[in-house]
Amino acid sequence: MLARRFTIVCLLVTLFGMGFAILVAEAGRSKNQYQTAGATSCFVGQKIFCRR
């Protein structure tokens, strides 16, 4: 009886830990991964206002 409860508690804690790890990993990723590699549009004479 005690071993069954301990097993259930361990499984629940494992599921919670895996879910928390997924949340932490998603929060660490940048949302605009592909936008930083895009081409820049700089006109001649506007080098001051050119964004990358």
Jmol script that loads the backbone (N, CA, C; Angstrom):
load data "model"
ATOM      1  N   MET A   1       0.829  -1.202   0.000  1.00  0.00           N
ATOM      2  CA  MET A   1       0.000   0.000   0.000  1.00  0.00           C
ATOM      3  C   MET A   1       0.868   1.259   0.000  1.00  0.00           C
ATOM      4  N   LEU A   2       1.893   1.270   0.863  1.00  0.00           N
ATOM      5  CA  LEU A   2       2.790   2.424   0.940  1.00  0.00           C
ATOM      6  C   LEU A   2       3.626   2.555  -0.331  1.00  0.00           C
ATOM      7  N   ALA A   3       4.051   1.427  -0.879  1.00  0.00           N
ATOM      8  CA  ALA A   3       4.836   1.445  -2.117  1.00  0.00           C
ATOM      9  C   ALA A   3       4.000   1.947  -3.282  1.00  0.00           C
ATOM     10  N   ARG A   4       2.728   1.606  -3.309  1.00  0.00           N
ATOM     11  CA  ARG A   4       1.848   2.077  -4.380  1.00  0.00           C
ATOM     12  C   ARG A   4       1.683   3.592  -4.313  1.00  0.00           C
ATOM     13  N   ARG A   5       1.466   4.132  -3.135  1.00  0.00           N
ATOM     14  CA  ARG A   5       1.352   5.591  -2.971  1.00  0.00           C
ATOM     15  C   ARG A   5       2.653   6.291  -3.339  1.00  0.00           C
ATOM     16  N   PHE A   6       3.776   5.715  -2.928  1.00  0.00           N
ATOM     17  CA  PHE A   6       5.073   6.305  -3.245  1.00  0.00           C
ATOM     18  C   PHE A   6       5.298   6.318  -4.755  1.00  0.00           C
ATOM     19  N   THR A   7       4.901   5.259  -5.432  1.00  0.00           N
ATOM     20  CA  THR A   7       5.027   5.193  -6.893  1.00  0.00           C
ATOM     21  C   THR A   7       4.176   6.257  -7.568  1.00  0.00           C
ATOM     22  N   ILE A   8       2.953   6.417  -7.110  1.00  0.00           N
ATOM     23  CA  ILE A   8       2.058   7.422  -7.689  1.00  0.00           C
ATOM     24  C   ILE A   8       2.619   8.825  -7.469  1.00  0.00           C
ATOM     25  N   VAL A   9       3.109   9.095  -6.260  1.00  0.00           N
ATOM     26  CA  VAL A   9       3.683  10.415  -5.966  1.00  0.00           C
ATOM     27  C   VAL A   9       4.906  10.664  -6.835  1.00  0.00           C
ATOM     28  N   CYS A  10       5.753   9.657  -7.000  1.00  0.00           N
ATOM     29  CA  CYS A  10       6.944   9.816  -7.836  1.00  0.00           C
ATOM     30  C   CYS A  10       6.575  10.081  -9.296  1.00  0.00           C
ATOM     31  N   LEU A  11       5.575   9.395  -9.800  1.00  0.00           N
ATOM     32  CA  LEU A  11       5.139   9.627 -11.178  1.00  0.00           C
ATOM     33  C   LEU A  11       4.563  11.030 -11.353  1.00  0.00           C
ATOM     34  N   LEU A  12       3.788  11.490 -10.396  1.00  0.00           N
ATOM     35  CA  LEU A  12       3.228  12.845 -10.483  1.00  0.00           C
ATOM     36  C   LEU A  12       4.320  13.906 -10.423  1.00  0.00           C
ATOM     37  N   VAL A  13       5.296  13.707  -9.547  1.00  0.00           N
ATOM     38  CA  VAL A  13       6.401  14.660  -9.450  1.00  0.00           C
ATOM     39  C   VAL A  13       7.224  14.652 -10.738  1.00  0.00           C
ATOM     40  N   THR A  14       7.405  13.488 -11.336  1.00  0.00           N
ATOM     41  CA  THR A  14       8.133  13.390 -12.599  1.00  0.00           C
ATOM     42  C   THR A  14       7.404  14.125 -13.712  1.00  0.00           C
ATOM     43  N   LEU A  15       6.092  13.941 -13.799  1.00  0.00           N
ATOM     44  CA  LEU A  15       5.303  14.651 -14.818  1.00  0.00           C
ATOM     45  C   LEU A  15       5.351  16.157 -14.606  1.00  0.00           C
ATOM     46  N   PHE A  16       5.255  16.594 -13.354  1.00  0.00           N
ATOM     47  CA  PHE A  16       5.339  18.014 -13.069  1.00  0.00           C
ATOM     48  C   PHE A  16       6.715  18.562 -13.452  1.00  0.00           C
ATOM     49  N   GLY A  17       7.762  17.827 -13.137  1.00  0.00           N
ATOM     50  CA  GLY A  17       9.119  18.265 -13.472  1.00  0.00           C
ATOM     51  C   GLY A  17       9.350  18.350 -14.967  1.00  0.00           C
ATOM     52  N   MET A  18       8.819  17.400 -15.714  1.00  0.00           N
ATOM     53  CA  MET A  18       8.966  17.441 -17.170  1.00  0.00           C
ATOM     54  C   MET A  18       8.201  18.617 -17.770  1.00  0.00           C
ATOM     55  N   GLY A  19       7.013  18.869 -17.263  1.00  0.00           N
ATOM     56  CA  GLY A  19       6.245  20.027 -17.740  1.00  0.00           C
ATOM     57  C   GLY A  19       6.933  21.337 -17.414  1.00  0.00           C
ATOM     58  N   PHE A  20       7.495  21.421 -16.231  1.00  0.00           N
ATOM     59  CA  PHE A  20       8.208  22.638 -15.844  1.00  0.00           C
ATOM     60  C   PHE A  20       9.458  22.830 -16.695  1.00  0.00           C
ATOM     61  N   ALA A  21      10.149  21.748 -17.016  1.00  0.00           N
ATOM     62  CA  ALA A  21      11.338  21.836 -17.873  1.00  0.00           C
ATOM     63  C   ALA A  21      10.970  22.314 -19.276  1.00  0.00           C
ATOM     64  N   ILE A  22       9.827  21.881 -19.784  1.00  0.00           N
ATOM     65  CA  ILE A  22       9.377  22.339 -21.098  1.00  0.00           C
ATOM     66  C   ILE A  22       9.077  23.830 -21.065  1.00  0.00           C
ATOM     67  N   LEU A  23       8.423  24.295 -20.004  1.00  0.00           N
ATOM     68  CA  LEU A  23       8.122  25.721 -19.888  1.00  0.00           C
ATOM     69  C   LEU A  23       9.394  26.555 -19.813  1.00  0.00           C
ATOM     70  N   VAL A  24      10.362  26.096 -19.063  1.00  0.00           N
ATOM     71  CA  VAL A  24      11.618  26.841 -18.926  1.00  0.00           C
ATOM     72  C   VAL A  24      12.370  26.871 -20.252  1.00  0.00           C
ATOM     73  N   ALA A  25      12.377  25.757 -20.978  1.00  0.00           N
ATOM     74  CA  ALA A  25      13.071  25.704 -22.260  1.00  0.00           C
ATOM     75  C   ALA A  25      12.401  26.615 -23.290  1.00  0.00           C
ATOM     76  N   GLU A  26      11.078  26.681 -23.296  1.00  0.00           N
ATOM     77  CA  GLU A  26      10.367  27.543 -24.229  1.00  0.00           C
ATOM     78  C   GLU A  26      10.587  29.013 -23.909  1.00  0.00           C
ATOM     79  N   ALA A  27      10.688  29.362 -22.650  1.00  0.00           N
ATOM     80  CA  ALA A  27      10.889  30.753 -22.267  1.00  0.00           C
ATOM     81  C   ALA A  27      12.286  31.230 -22.644  1.00  0.00           C
ATOM     82  N   GLY A  28      13.238  30.326 -22.746  1.00  0.00           N
ATOM     83  CA  GLY A  28      14.601  30.708 -23.081  1.00  0.00           C
ATOM     84  C   GLY A  28      14.836  30.943 -24.552  1.00  0.00           C
ATOM     85  N   ARG A  29      13.956  30.465 -25.398  1.00  0.00           N
ATOM     86  CA  ARG A  29      14.115  30.645 -26.841  1.00  0.00           C
ATOM     87  C   ARG A  29      13.682  32.035 -27.263  1.00  0.00           C
ATOM     88  N   SER A  30      14.377  32.584 -28.258  1.00  0.00           N
ATOM     89  CA  SER A  30      13.961  33.887 -28.779  1.00  0.00           C
ATOM     90  C   SER A  30      12.811  33.685 -29.755  1.00  0.00           C
ATOM     91  N   LYS A  31      11.894  34.619 -29.770  1.00  0.00           N
ATOM     92  CA  LYS A  31      10.705  34.485 -30.585  1.00  0.00           C
ATOM     93  C   LYS A  31      10.956  34.833 -32.053  1.00  0.00           C
ATOM     94  N   ASN A  32      11.968  35.602 -32.344  1.00  0.00           N
ATOM     95  CA  ASN A  32      12.239  36.018 -33.723  1.00  0.00           C
ATOM     96  C   ASN A  32      13.578  35.441 -34.188  1.00  0.00           C
ATOM     97  N   GLN A  33      13.659  34.147 -34.262  1.00  0.00           N
ATOM     98  CA  GLN A  33      14.886  33.473 -34.673  1.00  0.00           C
ATOM     99  C   GLN A  33      15.230  33.768 -36.124  1.00  0.00           C
ATOM    100  N   TYR A  34      14.234  33.767 -36.974  1.00  0.00           N
ATOM    101  CA  TYR A  34      14.480  33.860 -38.397  1.00  0.00           C
ATOM    102  C   TYR A  34      14.485  35.298 -38.894  1.00  0.00           C
ATOM    103  N   GLN A  35      14.007  36.233 -38.123  1.00  0.00           N
ATOM    104  CA  GLN A  35      13.985  37.617 -38.559  1.00  0.00           C
ATOM    105  C   GLN A  35      15.364  38.258 -38.486  1.00  0.00           C
ATOM    106  N   THR A  36      16.224  37.794 -37.617  1.00  0.00           N
ATOM    107  CA  THR A  36      17.538  38.403 -37.487  1.00  0.00           C
ATOM    108  C   THR A  36      18.432  38.072 -38.666  1.00  0.00           C
ATOM    109  N   ALA A  37      18.138  37.002 -39.393  1.00  0.00           N
ATOM    110  CA  ALA A  37      18.968  36.616 -40.529  1.00  0.00           C
ATOM    111  C   ALA A  37      18.461  37.212 -41.841  1.00  0.00           C
ATOM    112  N   GLY A  38      17.443  38.049 -41.792  1.00  0.00           N
ATOM    113  CA  GLY A  38      16.873  38.624 -43.003  1.00  0.00           C
ATOM    114  C   GLY A  38      17.755  39.693 -43.609  1.00  0.00           C
ATOM    115  N   ALA A  39      17.444  40.040 -44.837  1.00  0.00           N
ATOM    116  CA  ALA A  39      18.205  41.063 -45.542  1.00  0.00           C
ATOM    117  C   ALA A  39      17.837  42.446 -45.014  1.00  0.00           C
ATOM    118  N   THR A  40      18.786  43.341 -45.024  1.00  0.00           N
ATOM    119  CA  THR A  40      18.537  44.716 -44.584  1.00  0.00           C
ATOM    120  C   THR A  40      18.340  45.604 -45.796  1.00  0.00           C
ATOM    121  N   SER A  41      17.548  46.630 -45.642  1.00  0.00           N
ATOM    122  CA  SER A  41      17.312  47.566 -46.739  1.00  0.00           C
ATOM    123  C   SER A  41      17.841  48.933 -46.329  1.00  0.00           C
ATOM    124  N   CYS A  42      19.018  49.266 -46.831  1.00  0.00           N
ATOM    125  CA  CYS A  42      19.639  50.552 -46.540  1.00  0.00           C
ATOM    126  C   CYS A  42      19.766  51.329 -47.838  1.00  0.00           C
ATOM    127  N   PHE A  43      19.246  52.521 -47.834  1.00  0.00           N
ATOM    128  CA  PHE A  43      19.341  53.365 -49.010  1.00  0.00           C
ATOM    129  C   PHE A  43      20.617  54.191 -48.937  1.00  0.00           C
ATOM    130  N   VAL A  44      21.072  54.647 -50.092  1.00  0.00           N
ATOM    131  CA  VAL A  44      22.281  55.462 -50.149  1.00  0.00           C
ATOM    132  C   VAL A  44      21.995  56.786 -49.456  1.00  0.00           C
ATOM    133  N   GLY A  45      22.841  57.165 -48.532  1.00  0.00           N
ATOM    134  CA  GLY A  45      22.670  58.415 -47.810  1.00  0.00           C
ATOM    135  C   GLY A  45      21.898  58.256 -46.508  1.00  0.00           C
ATOM    136  N   GLN A  46      21.372  57.083 -46.209  1.00  0.00           N
ATOM    137  CA  GLN A  46      20.615  56.852 -44.976  1.00  0.00           C
ATOM    138  C   GLN A  46      21.331  55.860 -44.069  1.00  0.00           C
ATOM    139  N   LYS A  47      22.612  55.890 -44.036  1.00  0.00           N
ATOM    140  CA  LYS A  47      23.352  54.936 -43.229  1.00  0.00           C
ATOM    141  C   LYS A  47      23.123  55.156 -41.737  1.00  0.00           C
ATOM    142  N   ILE A  48      22.751  56.355 -41.345  1.00  0.00           N
ATOM    143  CA  ILE A  48      22.499  56.637 -39.936  1.00  0.00           C
ATOM    144  C   ILE A  48      21.236  55.906 -39.471  1.00  0.00           C
ATOM    145  N   PHE A  49      20.229  55.844 -40.322  1.00  0.00           N
ATOM    146  CA  PHE A  49      18.941  55.255 -39.947  1.00  0.00           C
ATOM    147  C   PHE A  49      18.792  53.817 -40.410  1.00  0.00           C
ATOM    148  N   CYS A  50      19.864  53.222 -40.870  1.00  0.00           N
ATOM    149  CA  CYS A  50      19.812  51.847 -41.368  1.00  0.00           C
ATOM    150  C   CYS A  50      19.699  50.894 -40.201  1.00  0.00           C
ATOM    151  N   ARG A  51      18.720  49.985 -40.261  1.00  0.00           N
ATOM    152  CA  ARG A  51      18.521  48.988 -39.213  1.00  0.00           C
ATOM    153  C   ARG A  51      18.981  47.634 -39.712  1.00  0.00           C
ATOM    154  N   ARG A  52      19.499  46.839 -38.822  1.00  0.00           N
ATOM    155  CA  ARG A  52      19.870  45.469 -39.161  1.00  0.00           C
ATOM    156  C   ARG A  52      19.069  44.521 -38.342  1.00  0.00           C
TER     157      ARG A  52
END
end "model"
wireframe off; spacefill off
backbone 0.3
color backbone group
